[in-house]
């Protein structure tokens, strides 16, 4: 069985889509371990209560959520995952990954996981992907063992700099990444 870390960061409007992909991975036979950033773990928004998303993640996976830096640090040394996905990945998280900042459970999980040379899949969801976050996405596109879920502008007229991953392609991206391949096209 393939063990996958499934990290969620604070793009709250995509949480329901992220949870659906977590469920698909479990149904596809993956042993999925949930990870949440501080914001994802603690923040109630107009898109739902944090406790409800936490409970849903636990119900889907059957595992407790990794939600502290201390709990995320052993991911690398213990080689806990075959693959790690960040669904959704905010501009903030992408910037931290691109610049080696590890101050959240998700960024620590990614750093710890990557040190073992294993694949990391990123599903972008940020309003500034084609502006201030573009350079960070570019860095990560050129980083070994990092793969992207194909993405697109979600509202080119009202939010011209916003990009969101095609969440329906999370599982195909994970399967390709396990073979060391990036599915194409990245931008759809």
N, C-alpha and C positions, 0 to 999 in steps of 0.2 A: 504494500500500500504506500502511496506517495503522501508524504506529510507536507502540508502547505500552511505557512503563516498567512493570515488574511488581515491586513492592517487597514484601519479606517481613520481618515483625518477629517477635519472640519468643514468639508463642503456639504453642509447639512441638507441642501436641496436634492442631493443625489443619494442619500442614505437608503431610501427604499430600493433603488436600483442596485446599490451595492449589496444589500442583504439578499436580494434575489440571486445575484451572482454567487454569493457565498453558498446559498442553498443549492445552486446548480453544481458547484464544485463538490459538495458533499454527496449529492445524488450521482455524480460521475465517479464516485469511489475514492475521493481524496479524504484524508484525515485532516480536517481544517482546524487550526488553532487561531482564535480571534485575538487581535491586538487593537487597541484604541489609543489615539492621542489623548492628551488631557482634555482638550476641547471637545472631542467626540464623546469621551467618557462622561463628562460632567455637565454639558450645556443643553438646556432645554431651549427649543426654538419653535417658531411657527410651523416647522416641519415635523415636530414630534418631541416627546420627552426623552431625555437621555436614558432613564431607567427602562423605558420600553424598548429602545434599540439595544441596550445591554442584554436585557432578557431575551430578546429575539436572537441575538448572536449566540447566546449560551444554548438556547433551545435548538437552534439549527445545528450547531457543532457538537454539543455535548461536552464542551470544554469551558473552563473559566477563562475570562479575558485577561490577557497580559495588558496592564495599564499603568505600570510604573517603569521608570528607567532601570531600577534594580532588578525587576523581573525580566526585562528585555535583554539585559547584558549577557546572560548565559547562552543566548540563542546561538551565538557563534562558537564559543568553546565546546558546547555540548552538541553542536551540529544538529540542532533540533528540527530543521526543515530541509526538504529537498528543494523547495522554491518558496519565495515570499512574494506576495502581491500587495500593492498599496492601491486600494479602491475605495474611495477616490483619493487622489493625491492633489492637495492644494498647492497654490503658488508658493506659499510659505514653506511647506514641506519640501517641495522641489528645490527651492533656493537653499535650504539647509543641506539637503543631500548633495547638491552641486558644489557646495562650499565647505563640506566636512564638518558641519555643525550637528552635534548629537545631543540635543537637550530635550527631547521628547521620547516617550516610549517607542514611537514609530521610527524616528530617525536612529535611535539606538539599535532597534531591531534590524534595520536595514544595514547599518554599519557592521554589526556583529555577524549578520548573515553573509554579507559580501566578502568578509575576510576569508571565508571558506571557499571562495570561487564559485559560488552557486548563483543561479539566476534570480534576479529581482525584476518583477513586472510592475510597471507604473501605469495607472489609468488616470490621466490628467483631468482635472476639473478646476479651472481657474479663469476668472474674468480678465486677467492680465497676461495670458499666455502669448499674445502677439505684441506685447509691449514690454513691460519691465521683467516679466518672467521668461521671455524668449531666450535670453542668453543662458539661463540656467537649464532650460529644456535642451538647448543646443549642446551644452556640456555633457548632459546625461545621455544624449543620443550617441555621443562618441565615447562612452564609458563601457568598458568590458563588463559583460554579464548583466547589463541593464537592458531591458526590453520594454517597449511601449505598446499599450493597447491602441489600435488605430483610433485617431481622433479627428474632430471636425469643429468648425465654428458652429456654435449652437444657436446664435441669433445674430447673423452678420449685420443686420440693419440697426438694431437697438444696442447691441453689445459687440462692436466690431473687433475687439481684442480678445474676446472670450472663446475658449476652447473647452470641449468636453469629450471624453473618450466615448466610443461606442461600447457601452457596457455589455451588449450582447456578444462582443468579441473577446471578453475576458477569458473564457475557457479555451477557445482556440489559440489565443496568445500564450496562455500558460502551457498548453501542450507543445507548441512550437518552441517556446523558451527552454523547456526541458530537453529539447534536442539541440539547443544552441542556435536557434533560428529566430529571426524577427519576421513576423508576418507582414506582408505588404499589401497595399500601400499603407504607410504610417498615417498619412493625411488623406482623409476621404471626403 
